[in-house]
């Protein structure tokens, strides 16, 4: 392998179930992977110590989305909802909604969407 070639390590997707999305596959995969990385790093075992409420987790995820170049939006912004049992009726920008469950580390549902 030459110096210009980099070794690419493909990390498997976390165990999840997408309930609804109209995002392109690459974008929703990036979003799910970033949530899993965030949750294992911050929420995992330290959830009770760092964040007492799901809305605090949602705020941290929203900050992470803003820092991600592929997901960043300076105009309208993203909305994030985290919890175990909730219902919603939302208005969102087409191609920018994802509602999924993660089963590893922090078994919760995540809804995030962009508005105009």
C-alpha positions as CSV (number, residue, x, y, z in Angstrom):
1,X,0.0,0.0,0.0
2,X,1.5,3.4,-0.9
3,X,1.5,6.4,1.3
4,X,-1.2,8.1,-0.7
5,X,-3.6,5.2,-0.1
6,X,-5.5,5.3,3.1
7,X,-6.9,2.3,4.9
8,X,-10.7,2.6,5.2
9,X,-12.4,0.9,8.1
10,X,-16.1,0.4,7.7
11,X,-17.9,0.4,11.0
12,X,-21.1,-1.6,11.0
13,X,-24.4,0.2,11.4
14,X,-25.8,0.1,14.9
15,X,-28.9,-2.0,15.6
16,X,-31.8,0.3,14.7
17,X,-35.2,0.4,13.1
18,X,-36.2,3.3,10.9
19,X,-39.9,4.1,11.5
20,X,-40.1,6.8,8.8
21,X,-37.7,8.8,6.7
22,X,-37.7,10.5,3.4
23,X,-34.0,11.4,3.5
24,X,-31.6,10.1,0.9
25,X,-30.0,6.8,2.2
26,X,-26.5,8.3,2.6
27,X,-27.8,11.2,4.7
28,X,-30.0,9.1,7.0
29,X,-27.1,6.6,7.4
30,X,-24.8,9.5,8.4
31,X,-27.4,10.8,10.8
32,X,-27.9,7.4,12.5
33,X,-24.2,6.7,12.7
34,X,-23.6,10.2,14.3
35,X,-26.3,9.6,16.9
36,X,-24.9,6.2,17.7
37,X,-21.3,7.6,18.1
38,X,-22.6,10.5,20.2
39,X,-24.7,8.1,22.4
40,X,-21.9,5.6,23.0
41,X,-19.5,8.4,23.8
42,X,-21.7,10.6,26.0
43,X,-25.0,9.0,26.9
44,X,-24.2,5.3,27.2
45,X,-23.3,4.4,30.7
46,X,-23.1,8.1,31.9
47,X,-26.7,9.0,30.9
48,X,-27.9,9.3,34.5
49,X,-24.9,11.3,35.5
50,X,-24.7,13.8,32.6
51,X,-28.3,14.2,31.4
52,X,-31.3,13.8,33.7
53,X,-33.8,14.6,30.9
54,X,-34.3,13.4,27.3
55,X,-34.6,17.1,26.2
56,X,-31.0,17.6,27.4
57,X,-29.9,14.7,25.2
58,X,-31.9,16.3,22.3
59,X,-30.1,19.6,22.8
60,X,-26.7,18.0,22.7
61,X,-27.7,16.1,19.5
62,X,-28.9,19.3,18.0
63,X,-25.5,21.0,18.7
64,X,-23.8,18.0,17.1
65,X,-26.0,18.3,13.9
66,X,-25.1,21.9,13.6
67,X,-21.4,21.0,13.7
68,X,-21.7,18.3,11.1
69,X,-20.9,19.8,7.6
70,X,-23.2,17.4,5.8
71,X,-26.2,18.2,8.0
72,X,-25.5,21.8,9.0
73,X,-28.1,24.5,8.2
74,X,-27.6,28.1,9.0
75,X,-31.1,29.2,8.0
76,X,-33.9,27.3,9.6
77,X,-32.3,24.6,11.7
78,X,-33.0,21.2,12.9
79,X,-35.5,20.1,15.6
80,X,-34.7,17.0,17.7
81,X,-37.0,14.9,19.9
82,X,-35.7,12.1,22.0
83,X,-37.8,9.7,24.1
84,X,-39.2,6.3,24.7
85,X,-42.9,7.0,24.1
86,X,-44.2,10.0,22.2
87,X,-46.4,11.0,19.4
88,X,-46.0,13.8,17.0
89,X,-47.5,15.8,14.1
90,X,-44.9,17.9,12.4
91,X,-44.4,20.1,9.3
92,X,-41.0,19.6,7.8
93,X,-38.9,20.4,4.8
94,X,-39.2,17.6,2.2
95,X,-36.2,15.1,2.3
96,X,-35.2,16.2,5.8
97,X,-36.9,14.0,8.4
98,X,-35.8,10.8,10.1
99,X,-37.6,8.9,12.8
100,X,-35.8,5.9,14.2
101,X,-35.1,3.7,17.2
102,X,-31.7,2.7,18.4
103,X,-31.5,-0.6,20.3
104,X,-27.9,-0.5,21.6
105,X,-26.6,1.6,24.4
106,X,-29.5,3.9,24.8
107,X,-32.8,2.3,23.7
108,X,-34.8,5.3,22.7
109,X,-36.6,6.8,19.7
110,X,-35.2,9.8,17.8
111,X,-37.0,12.2,15.6
112,X,-35.2,14.9,13.9
113,X,-36.4,17.2,11.1
114,X,-35.6,20.4,9.3
115,X,-38.0,23.3,8.9
116,X,-37.9,26.3,6.6
